[in-house]
Amino acid sequence: MKALCIGDLALDVVALLRTEITYGSDTQAHISTHGGGTGGNVATWLGANKVPVFLVTRVGKDTAGDALVRELDAFGVEHNTEAIEGIHTGVVISLVDGKGGRTMFPDSGANAGLSLKDLPSLDDITVAYISGYSFLNPRSRPGVLEMAGEIHKRSIPIIFDPASVGSMNFRGKDGLDEMLHVTDVMILNQSEAEFLSGVTGTEKSLTELLKKVPCVVIKTGADGAIAQSRDGNVVSIPAHPADVKDTTGAGDAFAAGFIASWMKSRDLSSALTNATRYAAECVAIIGARPQVAP
C-alpha cells in the first residue's frame, strides 16, 4: 500500500511574535526556517510514520529547493521532483501569535504549473491526497484536474483538502464541482466547511457537503473533529491533548494521520483518532514537519 500526495513543497519562515506588531517599526520575534508546503507536510508526516508515500511537487533550481528535496529523502518520501530554472522555490511566511495562532503569506513559486506529466505510475497507489492550494493555483488547476481524472479512472480513492477560505476567496471556486465529482473524502476546517456549504454550523455544513462528496471530515480545532459518510452515522472525536506552541501545519498532520489509518481499514472513528494524534504532535513543536528526520 502506498499513498500519493499532490501539492506544494515550500520553505516556511516562521516568526513567533513576542509582542503585538508595531507597524512601520520593529517587532521582536523568534524566527526559524522549516520545510513546508501542504503536499510536503502531509508526505513527510506519512514518511516519518513509516507509511510508503510518493509526492508530486516542484521546486526552483536554488539552495532552498535543494534543501527541501534532501529533507524529503531523509523522511523516506519518494518523488521525482523537478527543479525549475528561472523561478524560485515556494516560500510561506507564517506569523505566529502568543496563543499559537498563525497568519500565513504564501508564494507558490515553482509549485505553479503542475501537469499530468508529473503523475507517476499508479500501479501501487492505494489512496491519493490532493491539496487545494495546488488546485486553486490557476497555472496548476488544469493539470491537477487531469491527474485527478486519471486517478479516478483507476478507482483509487481521492482525499481532497480545498485549502483556506482566504485562498478560495482570492482565487475563486471555479472548477471546484469538477474536483468534488471525483472526490471520495473531503477534509476541511469549520470555516471552510461553512464557506463551501453556505450554511452556519458544523452539522448543517456536514449535511450539505455530503450532497457533493461521499464522505466529509470537518476539523473543529480544540474540539477535535466530526465526520460522516453518506451511508453511515456521524462520528465525533475530541482533540488529543497537546501543549500548543505553533498551529502551523496542524491540518496537514491531521490529514496524514487520517490517511495512514483510513487507507488500511476505512474506519472513520480510527482514522479521526489517529488524525487528532498526529495534529497534537504537530502543534506541540515549532514548524509544520515532524521534529527530527529519521
N, C-alpha and C positions, 0 to 999 in steps of 0.2 A: 504493500500500500504506500502511495506517495501523494502528497498534496502539491498542487500547483498554485503559486501566488503570482498575480499580475498587478503591478503597482510601482509607485515611486521608490527610488533609493536616493537619500539625501544626507547632507551634513547638517546636523542640528546644532545650533548655537543657543545654549540655554542660559538665560540671565535670571538668577534668583534675586529678586529685588529686596533690599533691606529696608527701604522706606517707600513712601508714595513717590511717583515720578515727578521730578522737578523739570517741567518743560522749559527748554531754552537754556538749561544749565546742566550740572552733573547730578546723577543719582547713583548712590552706592549700590553695587551689586556683586554677587559671586557668579562669574561667567565660566562656563565649561563647554567643550565640544564633544559631540557623540554621533554615532551612526544613527540615521533616522530615515524618514520616508515610510509611509504606511506599508507598502509592499515589503520593504526591507525589514521593518519591525516585526510584522507577522511572521515572515520567513525565519528570522533569527530566533524568535521565541519558540517556534516549532523545532528548529535545528538544535537549540540548546536543550530541548527536552527529548532529543533522540527520535523525532518524527521525521522521516525522509521527506524532503521538500525541494522543489525547483522554483526559482524566482525568475520571472520575466521582467526585466527593467533595463535602464540605460544610465550611463554616467558620461561626463565630459572627459576629454583627454587631459587630465590635470592631476595634481597631487591629491586633492580631496577624493577624486574618483578612484585613484589607485588604493588609497587607504580603505575606502569603503568596500572595494572588491576583496581586499585581503581579509577584512573582517568577515565577509560572507564565507570565505574559505575556512576561516578559523572556527566558525559555527557549524561547518559541515553542510552549508546550503549550496546545492547545485545551481548553476547558472551558466548562461552564455553571454554575459553582459558585454555589450558593445560600447567602446569608448569613442564618443563622437568628437571629431575635430571641430574647432572653432566655436564651441559653446561650453559654458561652464557646467559643472555638476550641480544638481539641485541643492538649494540651501533653504533651511527653515530657521527663522529666528523665533524663539519661544521665550516670552516674558512670564515669569512665574511669581505670583504674589505670596504674601506671608502665609496664606492658607493652602497653598499648593495649586491654586487655580492658574490656568495658563491662557495666554493670548498669543496666537501664532501668526507669523508673517511668512507665508510660503512663496518660494520662487522655484518653479519646477525645473528650470534649466534644461539639461539634456534629456530629462524624462519625457518631454513632449515629443510626439511623433512615433509612439509605439505602433507596430503594424503586424499583420498576420505572419510576416516572415520571422518575427521574433518568437513565435509559438514553437515549442519543442515537440517531439513525438509525444503523443498522448497514451501510448500503449500501456504504461504502468501507472497512470494517474487515477487516483481514487476519487478525489474531490478537487474543485478549483475555487480559489478565492479571488475576487476581483475588487479592487479599490475604486471607490467613486471618484477619487482625485484624478485617476487616470481617465476614467470615463468622461468626467466633466471638462478635461482639457480639450479644447476644440481640435488641436492637432493630433491627439491620440484617439479621440472618440470613434472615428470610423474604423480604425484598426482594432480597438478594444471590442467593438460590436462584432467585427468579423471573427475575432478569436472566440468570443462568447458563442457565436453561431456554430463554429466548428466543435467546440467543447460540448454544446447541447446536442449536436448530431450524434456524438458518441455516447449519449446518455450518461454523461459524467455530471453529477450534481454540481451546481454553481451556487456559491455563497457570495452575496453581494453586499458591500457596505457603501451606501450612497454618499458618504462624506458629510461635511459640515453644512449647517444652514447658511453660513457665510459664503461658502463656495457655491452652493446651489443658488443663492440669491444673485451672486456676481455672474456666474456662468449661465444661469438659466437651467431649466429642466428638459430642454429639447432632447428627444430620443430616449427619455427615461422609460417610457412604457415599452419601448422595444427591448431594453435591457431587462426589465421586470418580466417580460414574456418568457425569457429563458432562465430566470432566477428560481432556484428551489428554496433557498433560505435567505432572508434579508436581515442583516444585523444593523441596528441603528440606535441612537440615544433618544431620550424622551422628546427633546426639542425638535430633532429631525423627524421623528415619528409624527408629531403634531403638524409640522410643516408640510409633510408629504400627504398626510391623511386629510388635512383641512379641518380636523376636529380637535377639541381640547380634552385631555385626559388620556391616561395610558391605555386603559382597557378599551375605550372607544376608538383610539387610534389603532389598536391591535385588530379590532373587528373590521375596520375599514381597509387596512393594509392587507388583511387576509383575502380580500376580494381580488388583489393583484398578484400575490405570490402564495405558494402553498404553506410556507412556514415563516413566521415573523418572530424575531428576538429583539426586545427593547431593553436597553441598558438604562437603569434608573439611578445611577450614581451610588450614593451612600446607602440606598435602599436595596441594591442588588440588581436583579433582572427579572423580566417576565417574558414568557414565550408561549406560543401556541401553534400547532399545526391545524390545518383545516379539518382533519379527521380526529382531532384529539382535544383534551381539556387544557385549560390554562395552567401553566406551570410557573410558579414564582419561587425565586431563591433569594435569600438575604445576601448582602455583601459579605465577603470574607473579611474578618478583622484585619486592619492594617494601620501602621503608623505612617500617615500620609506626608510625604516630603515634596513630591512632584507628580502631577497627574498626566504629564506629557507621555503619550503612547499607551495610556491605560486601556483605551478602547482597542488598540491593536493587539495588546497582550490578551485581552478578553477574547478577541476573535480567534487568536491562535489556540487558546485553551479550549474554546468551543470546538474548533476544527479537530484538534487532537483526539477528543473524546467522540465526537459525532461521527467521524469517518470510520470508527470501529463498530459502534452499536446503534446509531441513530436514536439514542435515548436522550430526550430533551433535558430531563432532570440531571442526569450525569454530566451532560455537556455544559449546562449552565453552572453547575457546581465547579467543574474544572475551569471554566472561563473566569469565574469570580476569584478563584485561587491564583490564576496567572495574573489577573489585574491587580490583586493585592500585592503580589511580589513586585510588580512594576511601580506602583505608587510609593512604595517604601524606599525607592532609590532615586537618584538623580538621573534623568535621561530616559529614553524610550526603549532601551535594549536590556537584555539580561546583563547583570553587572560585570561578570567575568567570562570571557570567551573560553571554551574548553581548551 
